[in-house]
Amino acid sequence: MWRSVFAFSALTLFGAGLTGCALNKFEQREPWRDQTEQACNAKRLVETTEFVTPSKEISGPGVCGMLQPYRVTRLGKGTVALKQRVTLACPALAEAEAWLADTIQPAANLYFGQPVAEINAGTYACRGRNNQAGAKLSEHSFGNAVDIMSFKLADGYVITVKGGWRGTEAEQGFLREVFLGACARFSTVLAPGSNVFHYDHIHVDLARHDPRGLRRICQPLIKFVPQLGGDGVPRATARPRPPERLPAPPQAPIDVEEDDPYGVTPMSARQPARAPTSSPASQLARAPAAPMRSPPAAVAAASRPAVARVPGSRVAAALPPHEFEAEPLSLAAPGSAGPGLAEPIY
């Protein structure tokens, strides 16, 4: 009998220890979290609708939660469905709505001639970073982060982050526009190539990496000439938009995990190659039917964008077109961020 009691007590203590490690119960809640959330709500940066509804405070476990969570089923004033309902605090939700309006939808119209109709995303979850027990709590624990796994266009074509990052030229261009637009808005942006945990989604959050909240982390480092201006308006460049073409040929496999680090089942499986067709109902990724003409050489040389970097980040926002043509898009494998870079954190 005593052996049974002892065994039961040992198991109970062991389970309590695991719980404590998983939630990092000794971590404190930084004051800036509540301050920024209160300021966002005071400014009414989030408009409540039938698709965005306030809910009661989430307090715990531990320091997880938010003062005023919002349950969201659609974004963009109801124009963009969410594959599953998400929960976000005011600051992250306000930035996500702005990101959708000034980057995601303009990029979809630029590269595919139609808007995004549905997004597969994940948000609130009380857990450690990268789902590691005992790690510092993720920004997901405070409703301050969003993971994007895929985009569905109005005609039903799905662009997954996992497949599209190395997919057709139009898919690659679209996802890189989305990535750079996020780097201009969020303090942390991690995409495929940043580390093994983000091989199939784009992670964005509003974490503070320094006391003043000025430092930004934007990985991986890419070489790409964006065709969208800061206001979401396409700009004239010497390089035309990608033409319709078959998916890119198979490339070396990426170093990935066998399981899904975020505990969900994203629409991340690479889609099979599709044969080109002239049918209007074709689901193949395509650029608009009337691509921009290349301007004369003199105009092209004068209009080449200079190198631009997001303040505090390591991402090149634009390079001269002749360098872009000389070097293809950088598709570095996870873990190749280079010497001197901070270790990816989410």
Secondary structure, 3 states (H helix, E strand, C coil): CHHHHHHHHHHHHHHHHHHHHHHCCCCCCCHHHHHHHHHHHHCCCCCCCCCEEECCCEECCCCCEECCCEEEEEECCCCEEEEEEEEECHHHHHHHHHHHHHHHHHHHHHHHCCCEEEEEEECCCCCEHHHCCCCCECHHHHCCEEEEEEEEECCCCEEEHHHHCCCCHHHHHHHHHHHHHHHCCCCEEECCCCCHHHCCCEEEECCCCCCCCCCCEEECCCCCCCCECCCCCECCCCCCCCCCCCCCCCCCCCCCCCCCCCCCCCCCCCCCCCCCCCCCCCCCCCCCCCCCCCCCHHHHHHCCCCCEECCCCCCEEECCHHHHHHCCCCCCCCCCCCCCCCCCCC
